[in-house]
């Protein structure tokens, strides 16, 4: 389900038009987030790390409405819900396949569907986007590197407005387990305030997963 977004505020409209005309309107922020409590809780509950993390990040993105906005024909469309399309290894080659899973608020139901889609992708991998579909969140894990920045491949003409969310190798810092988290979004839709809200919500959820 989707609806059209029309800005009533003149400055917000000008902000959209300013960034939307750029060749590369995306901006990226990378920060380290603590995942000590998150890892302890999913281990206690015997939950898979990747799917639990994808679910948490997808849930957070859905709570910040600007992460559900997309530019389509120079207009803004708001989706009622967006869904993760994340990378998984395959049996066919040493490169990844996309694994697109319908987001569900129930974590266990989401994990079961993710496992099913992942199993299908192992022998029948997909690298193509679904034509005309933009209700997605592009996600990827880089578990070999505790990176400090990230740049994603994408079309410049025309550019898309799907956010990119990536995480890297966990590392220890002052007795805490940390994870680099990179978020790339279309600046005509998402501003620093919205990006900050996303990171704040992620950090809160990582601390309180055991209460959910």
Buried (B, 14 or more C-beta within 10 A) or exposed (E): EBEEBEEEEEEEEEBBEEBBEEEEBBBBBBBBBBBBBBBEBBEEEEBBBBBBBBBBBBBBBBEBBBBBBBBBEEEBBBBEBBBBBBBBBBEEEEEBBBBBBEBBEEBEEBBEBBBEBBEEBBEEBBEEBEEEEBBBBBBBBBEEEBBEEBEEEEEEEEBBBBBBBBBBBBEEEEEEBBBBBBBBBBBBBBBEEBBEBBBEBBBEBBBEBEEE
